[in-house]
Amino acid sequence: AFFVKDYVLSHPEDGEKIARLRELMLEQAQILEFGLAVHEKFVPQDMRPLHKKLVDQFFVMKSSFGIQ
């Protein structure tokens, strides 16, 4: 909601906070991606469906943030 152009334009006083929030969300996405890569190496076979769901949801989240 904070990244919507209308919000940013109507709340210029929040510009720095919005930029910082975006930076932190990008950092969190990188950490999650690394964690999923580690998890993939060690996840038992019977937990593979859960891992796949986690990865799928991660990419949905990433695309909703506009992250490639």
N, C-alpha and C positions, 0 to 999 in steps of 0.2 A: 504494500500500500504506500510506503514511503518513497518508492522509486517511480511512482506514476508521475508523468510529466506535469499534470495539473497540480498535484500536491507540491512538487518541487517549486513550481512557479508561484504558487499562492503562499508558500512558506519559506521565503528566501533566508529567513533567520535560522532555519534548520539545515541549511546547505552543508555546513561542516559536519554536523552530526550524521547526516544522511551519507556523506562521502565516507566517513569513518565506519558506519554500519556496513556499508557495501564492502569496504576493505576487509573487515572482520569476517563477514560472511564468505568472502572468497578464500580467506585463510582457513576458515573452518572446512570449506569444501575440499581444500587440498589435504588437510589432515584426515578427513573422512575417506578420501580416495586412497591415501596411503594405508589407512587401517583396513580398508576392504581388500587391498592387494595382499597385505600380510595375512588376513583372515583366509583368503583364498588358498594360500600355501598350506594352511594347517587344518582347514575345516574337514571333518570326517565326511565320508560319503553320504551317510544318512542325513547330514545337515546341508547338503548341496542345494536342495530346493530353497531352503531359507536364505542361503547365501545369494542365490540367483535373484530372489525377491529383493534383498537388500541392495544389490547392485542395480537392479531395474529401478527401484525407488530413488536411488542416489542420482541416476541419470535424469529422471523426471524432475527432481529437485534442481539439479544443475541447469537444466534447460529452462526451468521457470525463472531462474536468476539471470538467464542470458549468458551463461558460462559455456564455453566450448569444451 
